[in-house]
């Protein structure tokens, strides 16, 4: 390994070591509901998001509410990612001018039936080798 590689590893470890205590103190204050230095800027935004989404920050979520929220968030995130990939050619910050992802690009080609012919061929026929 080069000297530059060792330097980068040591720099990364030193950075993690130096920020672990301040970040830990900050997260403790956040989770305990105490004031932090970011409250002046982020608290109004947080209250607005809570008001728009109908969240009561004083009430705990039941497991069913949490499950529905998690599934909705995952569905919205997946839909947004799909739209970004389908329209990336026209979006800003595309310095490599990547083209849009085609609709059939999520299917892996069927491998050659060498190692486990029965499993791989059946998997291709049944559509098991799709990337989700």
Secondary structure, 3 states (H helix, E strand, C coil): CCHHHHHHHHHHHHHHHHHHHHHHHHHHHHHCCCCCCCHHHHHHHHHHHHHHHCCCCCCCCCHHHHHHHHHHHHHHHHHHHHHHHHHCCCCCCCCCCCCCCCHHHHECCCCCCCCCHHHHHHHHHHCCCECC
